[in-house]
Amino acid sequence: MTAIGYMPLLKAGATLYSAVVIHSRMFQSSSFTSSLHAIYGQDIKNHAMSLLGSGVGEAAKRIFGPTASQRQVLEQHTLFGAYSRAMAPQVASTLAGQLIAGNGGKFRSAFRGHRGRQIPRLATTCMRSCEKCIAEDISLQGFASWHVLHLLPSIGHCPYHGEPLRDEAKRERAGGLLPLSLPGERPSTVTSIEAMNLPVSDGYAAYLRLWIEAFEGNLTGIAPDLWMLVMDAVVRRFGTIAHASEKISGTIQKSWGVPLVEVASALGIADGPLFVQAELEQRVQASYVASRLVICGALDELKISPPRCDSSPWHSPLELAPVAPFGSWLTPQTQAELRRLVIDANFPPALFRTMTEDLDIHEVDERLHLNHLVLGKFFQTLPDELLDRMSKEQSWDRSSWLKKEIRRREVAWSLSERQ
């Protein structure tokens, strides 16, 4: 028995919003807000944040009981489970803690930093359903559930059945509350999301299946540390970034049946038709999952599959090699520490290589198109000992980001001493 009484068990992949609706039916709740409060223990002003996982800490105890793993509930019943698989463990753990505590406002910060890359929409504006999922749910558990993966804005079909998704349970007005209903209970229309403009193809079908693998935690190769090794291995396999980009781009266009620019536009992928090159150059932050899944589909097609927990017989895993020190005067130890800090701060791996060069902050910004204000705040978090070691292991110009950051700290320390 849970804190709110007997509730049917939600299967993995069902949203917590399903529990809100079921609660209203079982306990004859008078309103949407009262059912939300019963599940989350607080007033939820932005329901989209609850779909991403905000407030799951209290909801997990009330729905599944006091011994339930809050992190597991977060991964299996919210969109956090879809996006966190491509985040560094440190970033995902920090975000999970914030969501469990009810602070959903930090979710979009995992996508910040790139000056020209628009943050993607993280959830659809209405609930969506699949007719086959509805029938399957009713057969197995007696009622239909809203599914987490149906809320991804970059898909137009059900990842489980390939059926076109249907928009229903729409808000009456922008920012309004959703109606208390389960899938199939309200009038619906075939979703008009941009992904529906794509032809049904082998590439799109593989992309849908990969979302399931990512959500269930099987596709481990999209996590930052492994993805960096995957991109290095792909470049080694084809000789150069240009050749690798050409080969992967060609495979995507063939399997999807449309030019790369149309794939990127329909799925809301940043960098447009250059997203493959951007990934190979490791200039993309880990949180951008869609582009990685499209590339994973191409790698599977090329028989050089990224790492998985359980690989199918038809997968040919790509041979990875440890990160090797590159052409810099910095020692391997210093390079490794800098790389770890960059990845744990959710910046693209290309940043740590650029930071080893004698550049000022605006040159780093120009090279990677990262917001120099965000970069400046990150530089301020680097350990004093690391900066001191870097300054001694190679020469730096007075105008470099490193020397300026060291001087900033010296001035700040001097002022604090005077006070």
Secondary structure by P-SEA (a helix, b strand, c coil): cccccccccccccccaaaaaaaaaaaaccccaaaaaaaacccccccaaaaaacccaaaaaaaaccccccaaaaaacccccccccccccaaaaaaaaaaaaaccccccccccccccccccccccccbbbbbaaaaaaaaacccbbbbbccccccccccccccccbbbbccccccccccccccccccccccccccccccccccaaaaaaaaaaaaaaacccccccaaaaaaaaaaaaaaaccaaaaaaaaaaaaaaaacccaaaaaaaaccccccaaaaaaaaccccccccaaaaaaaaaaaaacccccccccccccccccccccccccccccaaaaaaaaaaaaaacccaaaaaaaaccccaaaaaaaccccaaaaaaaaaaccaaaaaaaaaacccccccaaaaaaaaaaaaaaaaaac
